[in-house]
Amino acid sequence: MLFDPDHPERSSASLTIDASSVDTGTADRDNHLRSDDFFAVGTYPTLMFTSSRVVKTGDETYDVVGTLTIRGVAKEVTLAVT
């Protein structure tokens, strides 16, 4: 992540998550989330997010807009961050 508080529009973020690392504290649920019903970790081992822009929305709040890719499907999402 690159964060410039004086120029948030210059900020960026990217994140890659190992889909098999999902841990909800319940083994049966974790296995179900890793299955083909949800993340299909055997075929799609990572979840990815790459920002396209950062917009200041308050004194210490921002909207981080970017592409979230799960199971090979990419969609634009907005994440509210502090």
C-alpha positions in Angstrom: 0.0 0.0 0.0 1.1 3.5 -0.8 -0.6 6.2 1.2 -0.2 9.9 0.7 -2.4 11.8 3.2 -1.7 15.1 1.6 -2.7 13.8 -1.9 -4.9 10.7 -1.4 -5.5 10.6 -5.1 -1.9 9.5 -5.4 -2.5 6.6 -3.0 -2.9 3.0 -4.1 -3.4 -0.5 -2.6 -3.1 -4.0 -3.8 -3.7 -7.2 -1.9 -3.5 -10.9 -2.6 -5.0 -13.4 -0.2 -4.3 -17.1 -0.2 -7.8 -18.5 -0.4 -6.9 -21.6 1.5 -6.0 -19.4 4.5 -9.6 -18.6 5.2 -10.1 -19.2 8.9 -13.5 -18.5 10.6 -12.7 -20.6 13.7 -15.1 -23.4 12.5 -13.3 -26.2 10.6 -16.5 -27.4 8.8 -17.4 -23.9 7.6 -13.8 -23.2 6.5 -13.7 -26.4 4.5 -17.1 -25.4 2.9 -15.8 -21.9 2.0 -12.7 -23.5 0.4 -14.8 -25.9 -1.6 -16.2 -25.4 -5.2 -19.4 -24.0 -3.6 -17.5 -20.8 -2.7 -13.8 -20.0 -3.3 -12.8 -23.2 -5.2 -9.3 -23.0 -3.9 -8.0 -25.9 -6.0 -8.8 -23.9 -9.2 -8.6 -20.3 -7.9 -6.0 -20.2 -5.1 -6.0 -16.5 -4.6 -8.4 -13.6 -4.0 -7.0 -10.3 -5.3 -7.8 -6.6 -4.9 -6.1 -3.7 -6.8 -7.2 -0.1 -6.3 -7.9 2.3 -9.1 -8.5 5.4 -7.0 -8.7 6.7 -3.5 -11.2 9.4 -2.5 -11.1 11.3 0.8 -14.6 11.2 2.3 -13.9 12.7 5.8 -11.2 13.8 8.2 -9.8 10.3 8.4 -12.0 8.3 6.1 -11.6 7.3 2.5 -13.3 5.3 -0.3 -10.8 2.9 -1.9 -12.3 1.9 -5.3 -10.8 -1.0 -7.2 -11.1 -4.4 -8.7 -11.8 -7.4 -6.6 -11.2 -10.8 -8.3 -12.7 -14.0 -6.8 -12.9 -17.2 -8.8 -11.6 -15.5 -11.8 -14.4 -13.0 -11.8 -13.4 -9.3 -11.5 -15.8 -6.6 -10.2 -15.4 -3.1 -9.2 -16.0 -2.5 -5.5 -15.7 0.4 -3.1 -14.1 -0.2 0.3 -14.7 2.4 3.1 -11.5 2.7 5.1 -10.3 4.7 8.1 
